[in-house]
Amino acid sequence: MAVTSHRKWHTIWILARRELRSSVYGLGLYLTMFGTMVIIYYFLRNYLGGVQEDRILITSSPLDAPLFLAMGISSIYLAIAATLSIAREKDQNTIEVLFYGPINYLSFILSKYLKGILEFLIIAAFFVLYFIAFSLLTNLGISFGFVQTLVLSLFLASYMISFGVLLSTLTNNVRNAVLVFLGVMLGLVAIQLSYTVLDGMKLATSSSLAYIRDTLEVLLNITKWVSPYYYFTRGMDAISLGSGRIYLINTASYVVLSAIFLGLSMFSLQRKGVKG
């Protein structure tokens, strides 16, 4: 039993390493990090400009919000990469070849997930070095909240990767995979923004916009439990408030949802088969 388990994990590692190598030698990973670093640079430059002009330090944890933004952008990249992973292999007819070897559905799904997590660790390492260098150059301190945000980002990445893998098993080609992912993410954002706008307006109870607002509120209360950014935002609020309980609840929620998505991914792939 131990030998079989060892072989299974060895197979998962070989598959994940193979895909990770293609990412490391590709441009997508580095273009994403470079673009994000440019955005963070201008974000921090404006912050420092405001501090210099007002002569006050606005927050005791100035690097937490930029890290939040960086990890949010990176998680979208990781989700898209995971969404394309299985769909691309179906398009290229390489997935059938893999299953002629010592691999089963569980090993295949976990290898996709592990590759995404390893990719996140590479991205996180680059950004940690980036923020450390920025801290040394500007004297902006790195707080314990920064470390908590980084850990929370790992669980966000886990959610996004496993969700992307699930979508990849449900679609038959790259185009559909991307469209479904963008549709889900934009739909969640649209519900949140639309409700926020309407909730800020003074609407008559009998107006049609009031009914739309109430409908959006119901949808928001339903979708927020599966929205990755709801948990991430709540986790950031827990960090700022110093609430360890809420922080742990959010990380645990990510773990549970990631496990559910991976389980559904394996079930979906088994039902549809490797030929789609």
N, C-alpha and C positions, 0 to 999 in steps of 0.2 A: 504493500500500500504506500509506504514512504517513497519507494523508488518510483512508482507511478506518479505520485504527486510531484516529485522532483522533476521528472521528465515533462510533466504538464507545464510547470512554471518555467522550465528551461525553454520550452517551445514558445510560451507567451513572451519571454524576454527576447528570444531571437526575432520573432515577428515585430515586436515593438521597436527593437533596435534597428531593424531593416528600414522601417518607415521613418524613424527618427533621423537616420542618416540622410535620407532624401530631403527632409526638411532643413537640416543643418546646412546641406550643400545647396539649397535653393535660396531664392531671393525673398520670398514672401515673409519669412520670419524676420529678416533684418529690415525690410522696408517698413513692416508694422512697428517694430521697435523704434526705428529712426523717426518715423512720422509722429509717434506718440511722444518721443523725447522732445521734438520740436514744439509740440503743443504744450507740454509741461514747462518747457523753458519760457515761453511767452506768458504762461499762467503765473509762474513764479516771478518773472520780471515785473509784471503788473502789480503783483503783491508787494514786492520790494519797493516799487515806485510809490505805492500808497503809503507804506510805512515811512519812507523818507519824507514824503510830503506832509503827513500828519504828525510825524515825530512820535508815534506810538506803535507798540506791537499789538496787532489786532487779535492774535490767538497764540496760545502757549504751545500749540502743536501745528505749526505752519505747513509741515510736509505730509500730514495725514491726508488732506483733501487731494493734493496732487497725486499721491500714491493711489487713492481711491479711483481717480480718473484714469490713471495709467493701467491699473489692473482691470478696470471696466472695459476699456478698449481692447486690451489683450485677451480678455475672456471671450469677446465677440470673435476675434480672429481664431481662437482655439475652437470655438463652437462651429464656425464655418469650416475649418479644416476637418473637424470630426464629422460634420455633416456630409462632406464630400468623400470621405475615406472609403466607405463601402460602395457608395454609388459609383465612384470612379472605377473601382475594381470590377463592378458589374459591367460597366461600359466597355472596359478593356478585356473582359472575359478572363481575367486572371484569378478571380475568386474560386472558380471550380478547380483550378490546378492546385491551389493551396489545400483543398480538402481531400486531395489524393494522398497527402502526407499524414503525419501523425498529429492531426489537429482536429478538434471538435468545435462545436458552436461556442461553448463557453470560453475556450482558449482564444478563439478568434476575436470575440467581443472584448475580452479583457486585454488583449494585445492592443487594440485600438484605444482603449481607455488609458492603458499604461503609457502609450506613446504620447498622448495628450498631456498627461501629468508630467512626464519628463520634459516635454516642450515648455510647459509652464515654469518648471524649475529653472530652465535656462533663461527664460524671459525675466523671471523674478531676480535671478542673480545679476543680470545686467542692470536692472532698475535699482537694485540695492546699491550697487557700485556707483550708479549715476547720482542717486540721492546723497550718498555719503560724500562724494566729490562736491556736490552742490552745497552741502552742509559745511564742509571745510572752507569753501571759498566765500560763503556768505555769513557764516556764524549762525545759521538757522539750526536750531537743535533738533535732534532726532529723539522723540519721546517714546515711552513705552506703548503709547497708542499707535505709533508707526509700526511697531512689531505686531501688535494685535491686528492691525489692518492687513498686514502682509499674510498673517496666518488665515484670517478670514477670506482673503483672496484665493488661497489654495482651495478652500471649500467651494467658493464661487466657481472657480475653474473646473472643479470636479463635477459640479452640477451641469455647467455648460457643455463640457466634453461628453458626458453621458447622455445629455439631451440630444446633442448633435449626432451621436452614434445611433440613438433610437430613430431619429428622423432619417438617417442614412439607410437603415434597414427597411423603412416603410416606403421608400421611393425607389424607382427603378433606374433613374439616370441623374446626372449631375445637375442639369437645369431644374428639374422638379425638386431636387433636394434643396437647392439654394432658394427657390421661390417659396417653398414651404417654410423654411427657416426664417426668411425675411418677413413673410406674412405673419407668422406667430409673434416674432419680436416686435414688429411695427404695430401689430394689433394690441399687444399689451401696453406699449407706450401710448398709443392713440387713446385707449380707454382711460389711462391715468391722466393724460393732459386734458382731454375733453372734460372729464369730471372736474378737474381742478379749475378750469376756466369757468364752467357753468356754476360751480359751487361758490365762486367768488362774486357772482352777479346777483343782484337783488331781483329775484324772479317771483312773479305772482304765482300763488299756489295752483291756479287753474290754467296757467299758460302751458303751451306745448313744450317749451324748453324745460319747464319744471319737470314734466313727465320724462323727458329725455335724460335730465340730470338724475332723477330717481332710478331710472333703468340702468344708467351708467354706474350708479353707486352699487346696485346689486351685482352687476358684472364685475366691478372692481373688487367687491368683497369675496367673490368666487375666485377670480383669476389671481388675486394677490397671493394665495396659498401655493401657487405653482410658479409664481414670477420670481426669477432669480434676483432681480434688482430690488424687489421688496425686502427680501431677507438681507441683502447686502446693506441697504439703506438702514434697516432696523438694527443691523449689527454695528454700523457706524454710529448710530444714535446711542447704542449701548456702550460703546467705547467712550464717547464724549461724556456720558452720564456716569461712567464707572460702574455699570451694572453687569457683573459677571454672570448672573443668572440668565439674563436675556441674551447675552453673547453666546453662552453655551447652548441655549435653546436654538438659536439660529444656526450655529455650526452643526448641531445634531439634525436639524431639519434638512440641511444640505446633504448630510450623509444618507439619511433615509431616502430622500428623493433621488439621489444618485444611484443607490442600490435598486430602487424601483425601476428607474429608466434602463439600467443595465439588464435587469431581469426581463423587462418587456422587450428589449433589443434582441436577446437570445430567443425569446418565444417567437418574435416576429420573423427572425431569420430562419428558424426551424419550420415555421408554417409556410413561408414563401419559398424556401429553398435557396440554394446558392445560385440557381439560374434565374432568380427573380420571377 
